Amino acid sequence: MLYFLFLYQIESGELLYEKEFQADIDSNMDLFGSFLSAIRVFTSEMANKGTEELNTIGLGAFIASIFRISEANIDLVILAEEEDRKEIQKLSSKLKAIILIYKELFSADAVKSEDFEKFDKEINDIVLSHRKILDPNVLIEKQIEFLKSVWDQRGKISDQLREERKELENERTIIVNKLLKENNILKKFSLCKLILEISDKLEDEHFFLEYQKKKKNIANEIKDQKIRLKYYLNQVRVSVKVTTSSLGERSPLHGDFKEVYSNLYSLSSKLKNFAPEEVYEKYYNLANKLIYRKGISLEEFSLVIDEIKNMDEDIESYLYAGESRNLFKKDE
């Protein structure tokens, strides 16, 4: 059975990382306590002698296999049962490869917590591939807990996590304040999504549930307003067709476009809190030109009518800019 895995810095003997692989470890803690003391002395002597050879300490039915990884300035120590010596030898070569890939984690002054999680996951995956040396009741999925407990001793990951958390909380505060001032419904929806993403990273359940509800309410409002927008857009298209068809030989400047104006004005008013500002202003100005025609030439007024007649029947085309359309679509 595999019991422990340790990483020590060669020169200082400082514990860099540890992982426990037994569910019921308490019964052997006195024995392992003596074992760990012996390991510290032994690794220190190895450092002084500059030896690179594999060394093994035996204690009854248990062994501590020590593998020096000079390239990373690390001693890998594995505590297991004597009968698993060969399997431990195979496991150690795979662990060494992972340690060399992530060796910067153990020398950098500041590292990202997600890098530790990746390292720890790879260690878990490799150990799981050697299931016959594992206790079937072992709880191996303890990545973050192990990382925090070990690296808090060094004051690195704890400071890093605290700083990351502070930055996330500050970012969330800025977004919340922006949400309070925002009138555009689609932008409010996107801001709620950002708040949820940050709250999820912070594991802030209260904040997450609060803004999950807000996001749902906004999504329902968007769906409701789309129905109204589609109605007014259809009314614009129908009324402009009817009005222009009834002109006969008369100039469009002499036509009665009040109904078209009413529908287009209602549409533009609804677009105000949905569409980009330039879209809302475009149709608001077109509506006004239908009523306030003083100084407008026949040619200009005809262009206004043509633009209204050729309005896209898809309401979605008026609402979104860039990627925001896709962002909402994924959540509908």
KAMORA-V534070 format. One record per pair of residues at least 24 apart in sequence whose ideal C-beta (glycine too) atoms are under 7 Angstrom apart, sorted by the first residue. I is the first residue (numbers start at 1). J is the second residue. Records with the same first field share a line. If there is no record, write none. Layout:
# KAMORA-V534070
I=J ; J
This chain:
# KAMORA-V534070
1=80 ; 81 ; 84 ; 133 ; 135
2=78 ; 80 ; 84 ; 127 ; 133 ; 134
3=79 ; 80
4=79
5=78
6=77
7=74 ; 76
8=43 ; 74 ; 75 ; 77
9=73 ; 74
10=47 ; 73 ; 74 ; 75
11=47
13=40 ; 43 ; 44
15=153
16=74 ; 106
17=150
18=150
19=123 ; 146
21=127 ; 134 ; 135 ; 138 ; 140
22=135 ; 138
23=135 ; 137 ; 138 ; 139
32=79
35=59 ; 62 ; 64 ; 79
39=64 ; 77
42=66
43=75
58=82
65=92
67=92 ; 96
69=96 ; 99 ; 100
71=100 ; 103
72=99 ; 100 ; 103 ; 106
74=99 ; 106
80=133
84=133
87=130 ; 132 ; 133
91=130
94=126
95=123 ; 126
98=122 ; 123 ; 126
110=160
111=156 ; 160
113=157 ; 160 ; 161 ; 164
116=147 ; 157
117=143 ; 144 ; 147
120=146 ; 147
165=202
168=198 ; 201 ; 202
169=202
171=198
172=198 ; 199
183=273
184=273 ; 274
185=218 ; 221 ; 222 ; 225 ; 273 ; 274
186=222 ; 274 ; 319 ; 324 ; 328
188=218
189=215 ; 218 ; 219 ; 222 ; 328
190=324 ; 327
192=218
219=331
225=270 ; 274
226=315
228=270
229=267 ; 270 ; 315
230=315
232=263 ; 266 ; 267 ; 270
233=267 ; 315
235=263
236=260 ; 263 ; 264 ; 267 ; 308 ; 311
237=311 ; 313
239=263
240=305 ; 308 ; 309
244=305 ; 309
251=298
252=301 ; 302 ; 305
253=293 ; 298 ; 301
257=290
260=290 ; 308
261=287 ; 290 ; 291
264=308
271=318
274=319
275=318 ; 319
276=321
279=318
